[in-house]
């Protein structure tokens, strides 16, 4: 936390696998109480924008196995499905949204960004082939991460450059203007990332 005070970042992004922080209801309630306290503390030390990501789609089996089981049944690669989706994913996403309401933080719902009425994204077609969105039951792979960030660009720093050559990177992420620092809190890690904005 002292690093945050020293660097005084303009934007802090909070994200994590909420279900792994506590398995029972009481632990989850503690986490959901601490989350708004953290967001307000960040505003209190001068952080102008706090972005909180909710729960990513979580699967009861590894996501590559979800694709394989669908292939075995249908002989086609599905881009979206609800098969083997952990129903707690949506509930946790909603809980995070309610927790940060009224704190001034901007909430991003990975569930709404990656899922629709036909299912949640499990496969991404790129020029170099097909990629799974996650490499296990919840952790996004490289392409899955870029997909979520590109779909959430309006909530993040404008024109954040994550690599103009990435397939599917939106135009606002490709412009380059030096000078911003994004501090990202992912689970318990504090990573300072120099980017452009």
Rosetta blueprint (number, residue, H / E / L):
1 X L
2 X H
3 X H
4 X H
5 X H
6 X H
7 X H
8 X L
9 X L
10 X L
11 X E
12 X E
13 X E
14 X E
15 X E
16 X L
17 X L
18 X H
19 X H
20 X H
21 X H
22 X L
23 X L
24 X L
25 X H
26 X H
27 X H
28 X H
29 X H
30 X H
31 X H
32 X H
33 X H
34 X H
35 X H
36 X H
37 X H
38 X H
39 X H
40 X H
41 X H
42 X H
43 X H
44 X H
45 X L
46 X L
47 X L
48 X L
49 X E
50 X E
51 X E
52 X E
53 X E
54 X L
55 X L
56 X L
57 X L
58 X L
59 X E
60 X L
61 X L
62 X L
63 X H
64 X H
65 X H
66 X H
67 X H
68 X H
69 X H
70 X H
71 X H
72 X H
73 X H
74 X H
75 X L
76 X L
77 X L
78 X L
79 X L
80 X E
81 X E
82 X L
83 X L
84 X L
85 X E
86 X L
87 X L
88 X H
89 X H
90 X H
91 X H
92 X H
93 X H
94 X H
95 X H
96 X H
97 X H
98 X H
99 X H
100 X H
101 X L
102 X L
103 X L
104 X L
105 X L
106 X E
107 X E
108 X E
109 X L
110 X H
111 X H
112 X H
113 X H
114 X H
115 X E
116 X E
117 X L
118 X L
119 X E
120 X E
121 X E
122 X L
123 X E
124 X E
125 X E
126 X E
127 X L
128 X L
129 X E
130 X E
131 X E
132 X E
133 X L
134 X E
135 X L
136 X L
137 X L
138 X L
139 X L
140 X E
141 X L
142 X H
143 X H
144 X H
145 X H
146 X H
147 X H
148 X H
149 X H
150 X H
151 X H
152 X L
153 X H
154 X H
155 X H
156 X L
157 X L
158 X L
159 X L
160 X L
161 X L
162 X L
163 X L
164 X L
165 X L
166 X L
167 X L
168 X L
169 X L
170 X L
171 X H
172 X H
173 X H
174 X L
175 X L
176 X L
177 X L
178 X E
179 X E
180 X E
181 X E
182 X E
183 X E
184 X E
185 X E
186 X E
187 X L
188 X L
189 X E
190 X E
191 X E
192 X E
193 X E
194 X E
195 X E
196 X E
197 X L
